[in-house]
């Protein structure tokens, strides 16, 4: 029997085609969304990796800035002069370094700029530059107080192995006492076993040692601030940093049993740095006698700026080489 309702049949066909077209459109839409999502995830991952790399570069550059600033600060302190003269020379040295470093790093896709803010803490540099002299004070006292109630950094000795005591009981000692009355004192002893310079550090609960043979003649640098003996890291010196908290007293004992050069930097929270010392213990600067004390910058603050295509880091950094 012939179809007597052709219109109904056409309407049914149209509905089927419409359903098919709609399904295809939805499928295309889902595929497009998936592609967009994957692209977004890929772009985000690339951006994250780029940002992480740039931040790594910023951290690396900051470390370089700190190391260079520390070296320049104490180089200018050793050149002498007033605090303002030291600050002026440091500012100039840092500006020259910053310009050179910025030019070199531009080839790596980023720039750095470092400048001296002018903020500093004034202090005193105590030092002896005669390598043949022992570590007694200017009156040849064998036991003497080097610093009375001061913050201290950069304690560094260049000792002659052959002039050290061969027994620990007679060793040259550096006592660091943080004055809080609860026994927080660290003692650094230096002596020789004939081959090595032996550095022993002890407090109320432990005693640790490092033994290092000099490789350049018979002298060796013992750097309490950087915790090294020669070029080697010395874990025993961590004890000094653990015990020192704020202002400390520094004593030299058995000072006749060591010869060489040394330096340290100190300051206090008072306006009068003369409270840190007994003048009788020190010679006049330029007299040819030792030890001496002279003006220095204990710390300085620098501004560090790192810039790349996607990262900017700007911060102020306090420079205190060998801080305890």
C-alpha positions as CSV (number, residue, x, y, z in Angstrom):
1,X,0.0,0.0,0.0
2,X,1.5,3.3,-1.0
3,X,2.6,5.8,1.7
4,X,-0.2,8.3,2.0
5,X,1.9,10.7,4.4
6,X,5.2,11.7,2.6
7,X,5.5,14.8,4.7
8,X,5.8,12.7,7.9
9,X,8.5,10.6,6.3
10,X,10.5,13.7,5.3
11,X,10.2,15.1,8.8
12,X,11.6,11.9,10.3
13,X,14.6,11.9,7.9
14,X,15.4,15.5,8.7
15,X,15.4,14.7,12.4
16,X,17.9,11.9,11.9
17,X,20.2,14.1,9.8
18,X,19.9,16.9,12.5
19,X,20.9,14.4,15.2
20,X,23.8,13.2,13.2
21,X,25.1,16.7,12.5
22,X,24.7,17.7,16.1
23,X,26.6,14.6,17.3
24,X,29.4,15.4,14.8
25,X,29.5,19.0,16.0
26,X,29.8,17.9,19.7
27,X,32.6,15.5,18.8
28,X,34.5,18.2,17.0
29,X,34.0,20.6,19.9
30,X,35.3,18.0,22.4
31,X,38.4,17.3,20.3
32,X,39.0,21.1,20.0
33,X,38.7,21.5,23.8
34,X,41.1,18.7,24.3
35,X,43.6,20.3,22.0
36,X,43.2,23.6,23.7
37,X,43.6,22.1,27.1
38,X,46.7,20.1,26.1
39,X,48.2,23.3,24.6
40,X,47.5,25.2,27.8
41,X,49.1,22.5,29.9
42,X,52.1,22.4,27.6
43,X,52.4,26.2,27.6
44,X,52.1,26.3,31.4
45,X,54.8,23.6,31.8
46,X,57.2,25.5,29.5
47,X,56.5,28.7,31.4
48,X,57.1,27.0,34.7
49,X,60.3,25.5,33.5
50,X,61.4,28.9,32.1
51,X,60.5,30.7,35.4
52,X,62.3,28.0,37.5
53,X,65.4,28.4,35.3
54,X,65.3,32.1,35.6
55,X,64.9,32.0,39.4
56,X,67.9,29.5,39.5
57,X,69.9,32.1,37.6
58,X,68.8,34.8,40.0
59,X,69.9,32.7,43.0
60,X,73.3,31.9,41.4
61,X,73.9,35.6,40.6
62,X,73.0,36.5,44.2
63,X,75.5,34.1,45.6
64,X,78.2,35.6,43.2
65,X,77.2,39.1,44.4
66,X,77.6,38.2,48.1
67,X,81.0,36.5,47.5
68,X,82.3,39.5,45.5
69,X,80.9,42.0,47.9
70,X,82.5,40.2,50.9
71,X,85.9,40.1,49.1
72,X,85.7,43.8,48.2
73,X,84.6,45.0,51.6
74,X,87.5,43.4,53.5
75,X,89.9,44.4,50.8
76,X,89.0,48.0,51.3
77,X,89.0,47.6,55.1
78,X,92.6,46.3,54.8
79,X,93.5,49.3,52.7
80,X,92.8,51.5,55.8
81,X,91.4,55.0,56.2
82,X,88.3,56.3,57.9
83,X,84.9,54.6,57.7
84,X,83.8,57.1,55.1
85,X,86.8,56.6,53.0
86,X,86.4,52.8,53.1
87,X,82.7,53.2,52.2
88,X,83.6,55.4,49.2
89,X,86.2,53.0,47.9
90,X,83.8,50.1,48.4
91,X,81.0,51.9,46.5
92,X,83.4,52.5,43.6
93,X,84.7,48.9,43.5
94,X,81.2,47.5,43.6
95,X,80.0,49.8,40.8
96,X,82.9,48.7,38.6
97,X,82.2,45.0,39.4
98,X,78.5,45.5,38.7
99,X,79.1,47.1,35.3
100,X,81.4,44.3,34.2
101,X,79.2,41.5,35.5
102,X,76.1,43.1,34.0
103,X,77.8,43.3,30.6
104,X,78.9,39.7,30.7
105,X,75.6,38.3,31.8
106,X,73.6,40.2,29.2
107,X,74.8,37.5,26.7
108,X,73.0,34.9,28.9
109,X,69.6,36.7,28.5
110,X,69.5,38.6,31.8
111,X,71.0,41.6,33.5
112,X,72.1,42.3,37.0
113,X,72.8,45.5,38.8
114,X,74.4,45.9,42.2
115,X,74.8,49.1,44.2
116,X,75.9,50.2,47.7
117,X,72.9,51.6,49.6
118,X,75.2,53.6,52.0
119,X,73.9,51.7,55.0
120,X,76.6,50.2,57.2
121,X,77.8,49.4,60.7
122,X,81.0,50.9,61.8
123,X,83.5,48.7,63.6
124,X,87.1,48.0,64.3
125,X,89.6,45.8,62.6
126,X,92.1,44.1,64.9
127,X,95.2,42.7,63.2
128,X,98.8,41.7,63.2
129,X,100.8,41.7,60.0
130,X,104.2,40.4,61.2
131,X,104.4,36.7,60.3
132,X,107.4,36.2,62.7
133,X,105.7,37.6,65.8
134,X,103.8,35.6,68.3
135,X,100.2,36.3,69.4
136,X,100.9,38.2,72.6
137,X,99.6,41.7,73.2
138,X,101.6,44.8,72.8
139,X,102.9,44.3,76.4
140,X,103.9,40.7,75.6
141,X,101.2,39.3,77.8
142,X,100.7,35.6,77.1
143,X,97.0,35.7,78.1
144,X,94.9,38.7,77.1
145,X,91.4,39.8,76.3
146,X,91.2,40.8,72.6
147,X,87.6,41.9,72.6
148,X,85.3,42.8,75.5
149,X,81.6,42.4,74.8
150,X,81.5,42.8,71.0
151,X,79.9,41.2,68.0
152,X,82.7,39.5,66.1
153,X,83.2,38.3,62.5
154,X,86.1,37.3,60.2
155,X,88.4,35.7,62.7
156,X,91.3,34.5,60.6
157,X,94.8,33.2,61.5
158,X,97.7,32.4,59.2
159,X,99.8,30.3,61.6
160,X,103.3,28.9,61.3
161,X,103.2,25.1,61.8
162,X,106.8,24.9,63.0
163,X,106.2,27.4,65.8
164,X,103.1,25.8,67.3
165,X,103.3,23.7,70.4
166,X,103.6,20.0,69.9
167,X,101.3,19.2,72.8
168,X,97.6,20.1,73.1
169,X,98.0,21.0,76.8
170,X,100.3,24.0,75.8
171,X,98.4,24.8,72.6
172,X,97.5,28.4,71.6
173,X,93.9,28.9,72.5
174,X,91.2,31.2,71.3
175,X,88.3,31.4,73.7
176,X,84.9,32.7,72.6
177,X,82.5,33.3,75.4
178,X,79.0,34.6,74.7
179,X,78.6,36.0,78.3
180,X,75.1,34.6,79.0
181,X,76.4,32.8,82.1
182,X,75.2,29.3,81.2
183,X,78.6,28.0,80.0
184,X,78.2,28.8,76.3
185,X,82.0,28.9,75.6
186,X,84.0,27.5,72.7
187,X,87.7,27.1,72.8
188,X,89.8,26.7,69.6
189,X,93.2,25.1,70.1
190,X,96.0,25.1,67.5
191,X,99.1,22.8,67.8
192,X,101.1,20.5,65.6
193,X,101.7,16.8,65.4
194,X,104.9,17.5,63.4
195,X,103.3,17.2,60.1
196,X,99.8,18.7,60.4
197,X,98.3,21.7,62.0
198,X,95.8,20.3,64.4
199,X,92.7,22.4,65.2
200,X,90.6,21.2,68.2
201,X,87.4,22.9,69.2
202,X,85.6,22.1,72.4
203,X,82.7,23.2,74.5
204,X,81.0,21.8,77.6
205,X,79.7,18.7,75.8
206,X,81.9,17.8,72.8
207,X,85.4,18.1,71.3
208,X,86.2,17.8,67.6
209,X,89.4,18.1,65.6
210,X,90.7,18.8,62.1
211,X,94.2,17.9,61.0
212,X,95.6,19.5,57.8
213,X,99.1,19.5,56.4
214,X,100.3,22.8,54.9
215,X,100.9,22.6,51.2
216,X,102.5,26.0,50.7
217,X,105.5,26.2,52.9
218,X,104.8,25.6,56.6
219,X,102.0,28.1,57.2
220,X,98.3,27.4,57.1
221,X,95.2,29.6,57.3
222,X,92.7,28.8,60.1
223,X,89.5,30.7,59.2
224,X,87.0,30.4,62.0
225,X,84.5,32.6,60.2
226,X,84.3,30.4,57.0
227,X,84.9,27.2,59.0
228,X,88.0,26.1,57.0
229,X,91.5,25.0,57.8
230,X,93.7,25.5,54.7
231,X,91.3,24.8,51.8
232,X,89.4,22.1,53.7
233,X,86.0,22.5,55.5
234,X,86.5,21.9,59.2
235,X,83.2,20.7,60.9
236,X,84.8,21.3,64.3
237,X,84.6,25.1,63.8
238,X,80.8,24.9,63.6
239,X,80.9,24.6,67.4
240,X,82.2,28.2,67.6
241,X,79.2,29.4,65.5
242,X,76.8,27.4,67.6
243,X,78.1,28.9,70.8
244,X,78.5,32.5,69.8
245,X,75.2,34.4,70.1
246,X,75.3,38.2,70.0
247,X,78.1,39.9,71.8
248,X,81.1,37.8,73.0
249,X,84.4,38.1,74.8
250,X,87.5,36.9,72.9
251,X,90.6,35.8,74.8
252,X,94.0,34.6,73.6
253,X,95.8,32.1,75.9
254,X,99.2,30.5,75.5
255,X,99.8,33.3,72.9
256,X,103.6,32.7,73.0
257,X,103.0,29.3,71.4
258,X,101.9,30.5,68.0
259,X,103.4,32.9,65.4
260,X,101.9,34.4,62.3
261,X,99.4,37.0,61.2
262,X,95.7,37.4,62.1
263,X,92.7,39.6,61.9
264,X,89.2,40.0,63.2
265,X,86.4,42.5,63.0
266,X,84.3,43.7,65.9
267,X,81.6,46.2,66.8
268,X,79.0,46.7,69.5
269,X,75.6,48.1,70.1
270,X,76.9,51.2,71.9
271,X,78.2,54.4,70.3
272,X,81.6,54.1,71.9
273,X,83.8,51.4,70.2
274,X,86.6,52.1,72.7
275,X,84.6,50.1,75.2
276,X,85.6,47.0,73.3
277,X,89.3,47.2,74.2
278,X,92.1,48.0,76.6
279,X,94.3,50.5,74.7
280,X,97.4,49.2,76.5
281,X,97.1,45.9,74.6
282,X,97.6,47.6,71.3
283,X,100.3,49.5,69.5
284,X,99.7,52.6,67.4
285,X,98.9,52.2,63.7
286,X,102.1,52.7,61.7
287,X,104.5,52.2,64.6
288,X,105.7,48.9,63.3
289,X,104.6,47.3,66.5
290,X,101.7,44.8,66.9
291,X,98.9,44.2,67.3
292,X,96.9,47.3,66.2
293,X,93.3,48.3,65.8
294,X,91.9,50.7,63.3
295,X,88.5,51.8,61.8
296,X,86.6,49.5,59.6
297,X,83.2,48.8,58.2
298,X,81.7,45.8,60.1
299,X,79.0,45.3,57.5
300,X,77.4,47.0,54.5
301,X,74.1,46.7,52.7
302,X,73.9,46.3,48.9
303,X,70.9,46.4,46.6
304,X,70.7,43.5,44.1
305,X,68.5,43.7,41.0
306,X,68.1,40.7,38.6
307,X,66.1,41.1,35.4
308,X,65.2,38.7,32.6
309,X,62.3,38.5,30.1
310,X,60.0,37.0,32.7
311,X,61.6,37.5,36.1
312,X,62.5,40.5,38.2
313,X,64.2,40.1,41.6
314,X,65.1,43.1,43.7
315,X,66.3,42.9,47.3
316,X,68.7,44.4,49.8
317,X,71.5,42.1,51.2
318,X,73.5,42.6,54.3
319,X,77.2,41.8,53.8
320,X,79.0,40.4,56.8
321,X,81.9,38.2,55.8
322,X,82.7,35.4,58.3
323,X,79.9,36.4,60.7
324,X,79.8,34.1,63.8
